[in-house]
């Protein structure tokens, strides 16, 4: 759909949040608490299809996964289904009102394995405050410097390296991490370096405009990951890291064949 038309249609959709049953796709039949205005693709079940297919192939029962930038919990629903009752999913969503909706989603689906963490992850230990633009229930740093008539959000942030021992226990392994943080990718990776070195989880990262790709690859290499990457969506495969595309990164020791920079 044309971006201008998409924005016009979105403005006409209801803004009131509520419980909606997902109509199609990988999490069809689950309930998500959101609004048609903020997240119509989740209600329809038409969004993030390549990512959810990748989850199907790479997430196993009993594992522990982090959903960093969980928004209203669409991907957290998929992860929670796949890890099952014996696994754990930690959903990081710093916008307090959205985290509250995510808690409703968890309760409506009876997902005891899902823990909501109302914090942003950053390179600095915390807690400390960040002031970021907000739109459709999410903190969005891509809007900095642009014309943004909407509100800003004050969020609490900390590093995963500082938080993880108290959140889950110092010895609790992390099997995988999904990161979609609207141009805060570098800060998030820098603040989880020790966890990445220790647990070597599978990483799937969505990149956004304004993020220095060379810096990101350097940070990942310093955390023990290969500079090689594979697009979650084969149609987006290429030699560069594109905006709004999710890529998989593997620890150096077990890097699989993939597309290279």
C-alpha positions as CSV (number, residue, x, y, z in Angstrom):
1,X,0.0,0.0,0.0
2,X,1.2,3.5,-0.8
3,X,2.7,5.0,2.5
4,X,0.5,8.2,2.2
5,X,-2.6,6.1,1.7
6,X,-1.6,3.9,4.6
7,X,-1.2,6.9,6.9
8,X,-4.6,8.2,5.8
9,X,-6.3,4.8,6.4
10,X,-4.6,4.5,9.8
11,X,-6.0,7.9,10.9
12,X,-9.5,6.7,10.2
13,X,-9.2,3.5,12.3
14,X,-10.4,3.3,15.9
15,X,-7.9,4.3,18.5
16,X,-9.5,2.7,21.5
17,X,-7.6,-0.4,22.8
18,X,-9.3,-3.7,23.4
19,X,-9.0,-7.4,23.2
20,X,-8.9,-8.7,19.6
21,X,-8.6,-12.3,18.4
22,X,-5.9,-12.6,15.7
23,X,-7.7,-13.5,12.5
24,X,-5.0,-15.1,10.4
25,X,-1.3,-16.3,10.4
26,X,1.0,-18.0,12.8
27,X,-0.7,-16.9,16.0
28,X,-4.3,-17.1,14.7
29,X,-6.8,-17.5,17.5
30,X,-4.7,-15.9,20.2
31,X,-5.8,-12.7,21.7
32,X,-3.9,-9.4,21.5
33,X,-4.8,-6.2,23.4
34,X,-4.2,-3.3,21.1
35,X,-6.1,-0.9,18.8
36,X,-6.9,-1.0,15.1
37,X,-5.1,2.4,14.8
38,X,-1.9,1.3,16.5
39,X,-1.4,-2.3,15.2
40,X,-3.9,-3.4,12.6
41,X,-1.4,-5.9,11.1
42,X,-1.3,-7.8,14.4
43,X,-5.1,-8.1,14.7
44,X,-5.2,-9.3,11.1
45,X,-2.2,-11.6,11.6
46,X,-0.6,-10.3,8.4
47,X,2.5,-8.7,9.8
48,X,6.0,-10.2,10.5
49,X,5.4,-13.3,8.5
50,X,9.0,-14.1,7.5
51,X,10.1,-13.5,11.2
52,X,7.5,-15.8,12.6
53,X,8.4,-18.5,10.0
54,X,12.0,-18.2,11.2
55,X,10.8,-18.6,14.8
56,X,9.0,-21.8,13.8
57,X,12.3,-23.2,12.5
58,X,14.6,-21.9,15.3
59,X,12.7,-21.7,18.6
60,X,12.4,-24.9,20.7
61,X,10.3,-26.0,23.7
62,X,11.9,-25.2,27.0
63,X,14.2,-22.4,25.7
64,X,14.6,-18.8,27.1
65,X,14.1,-16.0,24.6
66,X,14.2,-12.2,24.9
67,X,11.8,-10.0,22.9
68,X,13.5,-6.6,23.0
69,X,11.1,-4.0,21.7
70,X,8.0,-6.1,22.3
71,X,5.4,-3.4,21.5
72,X,1.9,-4.9,22.0
73,X,3.3,-8.5,22.1
74,X,2.6,-9.9,18.7
75,X,6.1,-11.6,18.5
76,X,6.0,-12.4,22.2
77,X,2.8,-14.4,21.5
78,X,4.6,-16.4,18.8
79,X,7.7,-17.0,21.0
80,X,5.6,-18.0,24.0
81,X,3.7,-20.6,22.0
82,X,7.0,-22.1,20.7
83,X,8.9,-22.3,24.0
84,X,5.8,-23.7,25.7
85,X,5.1,-23.9,29.5
86,X,8.6,-25.2,30.3
87,X,10.3,-22.2,28.6
88,X,10.6,-18.5,29.3
89,X,10.0,-15.3,27.3
90,X,11.1,-11.9,28.6
91,X,9.3,-9.1,26.7
92,X,11.0,-5.7,27.1
93,X,8.6,-2.8,26.4
94,X,9.6,0.6,27.9
95,X,6.3,2.5,27.1
96,X,4.4,1.9,30.3
97,X,0.9,2.1,28.7
98,X,1.9,-0.4,26.0
99,X,3.5,-2.7,28.6
100,X,0.2,-2.6,30.4
101,X,-1.6,-3.8,27.3
102,X,1.0,-6.5,26.8
103,X,0.3,-7.7,30.4
104,X,-3.4,-7.9,29.4
105,X,-2.4,-10.0,26.4
106,X,-0.4,-12.3,28.6
107,X,-3.3,-12.8,31.0
108,X,-5.9,-13.3,28.3
109,X,-3.8,-16.0,26.8
110,X,-2.8,-17.5,30.1
111,X,0.9,-17.4,29.2
112,X,2.6,-18.0,32.6
113,X,5.9,-18.4,30.7
114,X,5.8,-14.7,29.5
115,X,7.4,-12.0,31.7
116,X,6.9,-8.3,30.9
117,X,9.8,-6.0,31.7
118,X,8.8,-2.4,31.4
119,X,12.3,-1.1,30.6
120,X,14.4,-0.2,27.6
121,X,17.8,-1.8,27.1
122,X,20.7,0.5,26.7
123,X,24.5,0.6,26.8
124,X,24.6,2.3,30.2
125,X,23.7,0.5,33.4
126,X,20.8,2.0,35.2
127,X,18.2,2.6,35.8
128,X,18.3,5.9,34.0
129,X,15.9,8.0,32.0
130,X,15.6,8.5,28.3
131,X,13.4,11.0,26.5
132,X,12.3,9.6,23.1
133,X,9.6,10.3,20.5
134,X,6.6,8.1,20.7
135,X,4.1,6.9,18.1
136,X,1.4,4.2,18.0
137,X,2.3,2.9,21.4
138,X,6.1,2.6,20.8
139,X,9.3,4.6,21.5
140,X,10.7,5.5,18.1
141,X,14.1,7.1,17.9
142,X,13.9,7.1,14.1
143,X,11.7,10.2,14.5
144,X,14.4,12.3,16.1
145,X,15.3,15.3,13.9
146,X,12.1,14.8,11.8
147,X,8.9,16.7,12.0
148,X,7.1,14.9,14.8
149,X,4.0,16.5,16.1
150,X,3.3,13.7,18.4
151,X,4.3,13.3,22.1
152,X,7.6,12.2,23.6
153,X,7.9,9.5,26.1
154,X,10.1,9.3,29.2
155,X,11.3,5.7,29.6
156,X,13.5,3.9,32.1
157,X,16.5,2.1,30.7
158,X,19.4,-0.2,31.8
159,X,21.8,-2.6,30.3
160,X,21.0,-6.3,30.0
161,X,24.4,-7.2,31.5
162,X,23.4,-5.4,34.7
163,X,19.8,-6.6,34.8
164,X,20.0,-10.2,33.8
165,X,21.4,-11.7,37.1
166,X,18.6,-10.1,39.1
167,X,15.9,-10.7,36.5
168,X,16.5,-14.4,35.8
169,X,19.6,-15.5,37.7
170,X,23.3,-15.2,36.7
171,X,23.4,-18.8,35.4
172,X,20.1,-18.8,33.5
173,X,21.1,-19.3,29.8
174,X,19.6,-17.2,27.0
175,X,18.9,-19.2,23.9
176,X,17.8,-16.4,21.6
177,X,17.1,-12.7,21.3
178,X,14.9,-10.8,18.9
179,X,15.7,-7.0,18.7
180,X,13.5,-4.4,17.1
181,X,14.2,-1.1,18.8
182,X,13.7,1.7,16.2
183,X,17.3,2.9,15.8
184,X,18.6,2.0,19.3
185,X,20.2,-1.3,18.0
186,X,23.8,-0.2,18.8
187,X,23.0,0.8,22.4
188,X,21.2,-2.5,23.0
189,X,24.0,-4.7,21.7
190,X,26.7,-2.7,23.6
191,X,24.8,-3.2,26.8
192,X,24.5,-7.0,26.5
193,X,28.1,-7.8,25.4
194,X,28.8,-10.0,28.5
195,X,25.6,-12.0,28.1
196,X,26.3,-12.5,24.4
197,X,29.8,-13.7,25.1
198,X,28.7,-16.1,27.9
199,X,25.5,-17.6,26.4
200,X,26.0,-17.1,22.6
201,X,22.3,-16.9,21.9
202,X,20.8,-16.8,18.4
203,X,20.3,-13.1,17.4
204,X,17.7,-11.7,15.0
205,X,17.9,-7.9,14.6
206,X,15.8,-5.5,12.6
207,X,17.7,-2.6,11.4
208,X,16.4,1.0,11.0
209,X,17.5,4.2,9.4
210,X,20.3,6.2,11.0
211,X,22.1,3.2,12.5
212,X,25.8,2.9,11.6
213,X,26.1,-0.6,10.0
214,X,29.9,-0.7,10.5
215,X,29.6,0.1,14.1
216,X,27.0,-2.6,14.6
217,X,29.1,-5.2,13.0
218,X,32.1,-4.1,15.1
219,X,30.0,-4.4,18.3
220,X,28.7,-7.9,17.3
221,X,32.3,-9.0,16.5
222,X,33.4,-7.9,19.9
223,X,30.7,-10.0,21.4
224,X,31.8,-13.1,19.6
225,X,29.6,-13.0,16.5
226,X,30.4,-13.4,12.9
227,X,30.2,-10.4,10.6
228,X,28.2,-12.6,8.2
229,X,24.4,-12.3,8.2
230,X,21.3,-13.8,6.7
231,X,18.1,-12.0,5.9
232,X,15.1,-13.6,7.6
233,X,13.1,-12.9,4.5
234,X,15.0,-14.5,1.5
235,X,13.4,-11.8,-0.8
236,X,15.4,-9.2,1.1
237,X,18.7,-11.0,0.8
238,X,21.6,-8.8,-0.3
239,X,25.1,-7.7,0.4
240,X,24.1,-4.8,2.7
241,X,22.0,-4.4,5.8
242,X,18.8,-2.7,4.7
243,X,16.4,-0.6,6.7
244,X,13.3,-2.3,8.2
245,X,14.7,-5.8,7.5
246,X,15.5,-8.5,10.1
247,X,18.8,-10.3,9.9
248,X,20.2,-13.3,11.7
249,X,23.6,-13.3,13.3
250,X,25.4,-16.4,14.6
251,X,28.2,-16.8,17.1
252,X,31.6,-17.1,15.3
253,X,32.1,-20.8,16.4
254,X,29.0,-22.0,14.7
255,X,28.2,-19.5,12.0
256,X,26.2,-21.0,9.2
257,X,26.5,-20.1,5.5
258,X,24.8,-16.8,4.9
259,X,25.0,-13.6,3.0
260,X,28.0,-11.4,3.7
261,X,28.6,-7.7,3.7
